Amino acid sequence: MSEPQNFAGRHVFVAGGSSGINLGIAQAFARAGARVTVISRSAERVEEAAAGLRALGAQALGISADVRDAAAVDAALRQSHAQFGEIDVLISGAAGNFISPAAELSPNGFKTVIDIDLNGTFHVLRMAYPLLRKPGASVINISAPQGVNPTMYQVHACAAKAGIEMMTRVLAMEWGEVGVRVNAISPGPIADTEGMRRLAPSPEALAGMLASVPLQRMGSVQDIADMALFLSSPQAGFVTGTVIPVDGGSSLRGGRDMRASFVPRSAE
């Protein structure tokens, strides 16, 4: 960003904030002066993330909670609200993914991704609603290109992300009347993330993914964090109901074939 954003005194809540893109977003808000809460399933990882945010000079709270458990999410949100007050920025980014042909995907595997990505997003947003600053809160869901582009061997992720994007639009309509904006960011290939390690597990798969990016480079976690800062800033005060690709143009190429990235269990 050309000008540093100032979120001093603001409360930012990040679901799935102990690693990867979501941790990078939490760190960006911490550097911008926000008080930050991160939640994740692993108590050890979430406290490590919170300690890192405090090392950046932020007031930070780490809470162990599984987004699949609505009651646990509600308890975490209320604990966060009791310590830091109304939530100004809510990031819902917990996700799970793996590569599998639909014909070999177990019902439990499909359900797991839906539960984490789609149901988890609903749990975070629904339980946070009473605690959001009204007017003024910014809600940001983390989607993926699979929400729009049909992707072979990703039927579970495609279904989950498509649901998240429609949820974003519906809640932007419903919550706009109280001054809450709801948007989503759709990251493309982002270097040094667990998602890339899963979706491009070999040098050949990684090269193929890079070749699909018109800008001919991988994105960075900072690219996503910059967009989150913008969407939560006054400069985006009239932006709601949008899903913004931050992908170097890769989604312009349409659907993808992930067969080259699939590793059969017998080969693992």
FENCOR-V983554 format. One line per field, one symbol per residue. ss: DSSP state (a for helix, b for strand, c for the rest). A space follows every 10 residues. Layout:
ss = ???
This chain:
ss = cccccccccc bbbbbcccca aaaaaaaaaa acccbbbbbb ccaaaaaaaa aaaaaccccb bbbbccccca aaaaaaaaaa aaaaccbcbb bbcccccccc caaaccaaaa aaaaaaaaaa aaaaaaaaaa abcccccbbb bbbbaaaccc bbccaaaaaa aaaaaaaaaa aaaaaaaacc bbbbbbbccb cccaaaaaac ccaaaaaaaa acccccccbc aaaaaaaaaa accaaacccc ccbbbbccca aaaccbbcaa acccaaac
